[in-house]
Amino acid sequence: MGFLIDTCIWIDVEQGHLAPGEIFGGLAAAIKGTGRKHRYRVQDLWLASQAIQHGYQLLTRNRRDFVDIPGLDLAVM
């Protein structure tokens, strides 16, 4: 099992592959569909899409930033 850590630093998890873009778009649509704003959460959604694609948990201190993202396995410190 892997962890993707929520930091303010870009971590190249994909090593140049941009496949999580499809997951990102789906997450943005799901958030928008519930009436919540997604435009100002680009970094959160991108991190979440990376974690979902690789089957990792997302380790964060900011539960409220990620709790509403569907399909995300969240670990809170």
N, C-alpha and C positions, 0 to 999 in steps of 0.2 A: 504494500500500500504506500502511496506517495502523498505528500502534502504540497500544496501550493500556498506560499506564505504571502499574505496581504502586506505589501510594503509600499513605500513611496518611491521605490527604485524599480526600474524596468528589469525584469528577469526574462531572458530569452529561453523560455521553456521549449518552444517549438524548434529552435535552431534554424530559423529561416522559413519555415513552412507556415502558411497563413490559413490553413484549413478551418480553424475555429471561427472564421468569419460567418459561416452558415449558422453555427450555434449562436453566435453573437446576435445575428439578425433575428433569430427566433426568440431569444430572450428579450430583446428590445421590443418586439411586437407583443410578447406576452405581458410585459410591464405596462406598455401603452394601452393594451386591451383592458386592463383593470382600472384605467383612469389615473394611474400614477405617472409621474414624469420620468422619462427615460433619458432625455437629452443631456442632462447634467450628470449622468451616471456612467458615462462612457468607460472610464477606467474600471469601475466596479464590474460592469457587464463584461468587459474584455477579460479581466482576471477570472471571473466566474466561468466564462466560456472555455478558457484554457483548462480549468480544473475539471469541468464536466467532460470535455473531450478526452482527457487522459484518465478519467476515473479517479481523480485525486480529491481529497478533502481540501477545502480552503481554510487555512488557519488565519484567524483575524482577531483583533480586539474590538472591532466595530460591528457587532452583531446586527445592529439596525440597518447598516448599509447593504447587507446581503441576505437578510432573513426572508425577504419576499421574492427571491429569485428562484423560479421553479427548477427542480432537478439538481440543485446544488447541495452537495454534502458539506455542511458547514461545521467547523470546529472553532469554538470561541475560547480564547485564553482568559 
